[in-house]
Amino acid sequence: MGCSNPHPHCQIWASSFLPDEPRIEDKQQCEYFMKNNSILLLDYLKEELKTMERIVLSNEDWVVVVPYWAVWPYEVMLLPKRHILKISDLTEKEKHSLATIMKKLLTKYDNLFNTTFPYSMGWHGAPTGLDKTDYSYWQLHASYYPPLLRSATIKKFMVGYEMLAQAQRDLTPEQAAAKLRSLSEEHYKLAKNE
């Protein structure tokens, strides 16, 4: 995170408690599982795959979708197609197909405004080490939050109303998915060199 850094960097956070966002996800996934005996995000993914309206990319193991609840204009969620609790549960094949789909998504992001596209991305997997709770209702997923709104020069910054009341979007998740889906998987810099 941090617009002042002109290079990719990562952080791994660990805590002795569930922060707010994962805590809410945990509650929702657990309640859904108790009520339906199925995995919330996999059921959601099945519904999205029926219409394909908000699907940006997919391969044999992964799907990139603009969730209907997206706050950022080109926010996406990256989901495995099978039930996976945490990133360490991935097979070698899934790791390779993950790298492939991530490369395609990031190329589409760069191609959106023909510029290096900033984003924050994070993984949420089943909690570990907190206690002996059975977290088998969890589904691994990643979220991408890109701040660019309409061009390479117009960034979206979360402000008071969006943080405390309601997010403001000027395009629908379906419009964002259609735009991202329509972009080439060949990077704009490579296409210019031909």
Phi, psi and omega in degrees: 000151175119111182291345182282350181262114182276024182218156177292144174205161186229160173222142172246125181251136173224141180216167179269012180212165175271120175297169188307307184298308177297328179296317178294317177299318179300313180299313182294317180293321180294312180299318179297315180297317180298323182280320190247351184054038176210168187273121185307305185289333175287322176295319176300315181299319178302318179295317179296321181291338177293318184264331181064008186292324182251008178280129178263312182214155170205155171219195186295337185240342191224156175224137172252124183228144169273106184293148183296342180264010184306140177262314179282148184305317181243033175296140174225160173241136178251120185234139170286151181282343178248166180289116180225129182278316184213162188298331179290351178273358182291143173280168177299319178299316179294326176296317180292317179290333173295313179300320180296312183289326177295318178298317180295317179297314182293328174295317177298319177301312179298322181287340183303313179236017181051051178205161173297121191261115180284150177199159167248137182225141178212150177260141169237120176236177180302138177302147178227150172075355182284316182194195182262020180297142175278110181259028184293352176278353183283156172228125174301140176198156176239148176238138175247128179240096180266133184277353181282135188255298186236345182199181178290345185249353180253107180262153176258123176246132176294135180234179187313306184298318181292327181280331187249345184230287184206138178292148179248121180237143176249011170212152183279161174302324179295319178295318179296316180296317180299317180296311180296319180299324184286347183281151180295153172266002172263127184300140184302327179291323178289322181294327179291331185280352182272000000 
